[in-house]
Amino acid sequence: MDLVDALRGAVEESVKGERKPAVLFSGGLDSSVLAFLAKKANAKTVLYVAGFEGSEDLAQARANAALLEMRLVELVLKDEDLAGLVEAAKKITGETEFMKIELGFILLALCKRAKKDGLAVLVSGTGAEEMFLGYHSHSEKCAAGEDLDALRGREIEGLYEKDVRRSEKIAASCGVRLALPFLSDLVASTVLATPAKENFEGGENKALLRDAARRLGLPEAVCARPKRAMQYGTGVHSRLLSLRRKGLIRI
């Protein structure tokens, strides 16, 4: 099956029957593809973004939501919100590692807001980096000549323990369901039937997904945007470090 058709089918299944689905949206490639397809499947789809005022994710989400002509719900984080969210995320997940907590509490804030707004489903781009080998470390391993198919297999195999279980626990604690189209059987079987090295053709990473985005007709500014990790794009990483130095949070 063609990747565009697989993505379309997976997203349609994710939002089917929902009164008002929402996409977790950073304005990056992954979430923009999901947003574009979700809007096609359900015109009432809205976008949710979190970040500190002035952060890259907020600015990019605003710009790309406008390009996609979709409504954007902004959760602007404040320092005084962080300690409570961090402690709640630690309690829900049982995790104490800094990176996992900073990712977890961003999702927790968004799930709380979605539940307050009466939403039941949040569509998430989790899994895209592993499916399409989108991290900088993947590019380095490609350049070093590593077996990319084996690398992709290991990344996908470890994804549940690394990310998915935490995300599902957080969403469930808020009474919200996460939909993960990139990890659907439809998308996974299509991607895994393609040699992993094709993700690095033309000097780009995630080339398979970028090609699909271009064929869908997304703006080039979206298709070519480089990866920016959530904790950095939202401005959360530097704020948490600052608050930890001041003794205002414990991680």
Secondary structure, 3 states (H helix, E strand, C coil): CCHHHHHHHHHHHHHCCCCCCEEECCCCHHHHHHHHHHHHHCCCCEEEEEEECCCHHHHHHHHHHHHHCCCEEEEEECHHHHHHHHHHHHHHHCCCCHHHHHHHHHHHHHHHHHHHCCCCEEECCCCHHHHCCCCHHHHHHHHCCCCHHHHHHHHHHCHHHHHHHHHHHHHHHCCCEEECHHHCHHHHHHHHCCCHHHHHHHHCCCHHHHHHHHHHCCCHHHHCCCCCCHHHHCCHHHHHHHHHHCCCCCC
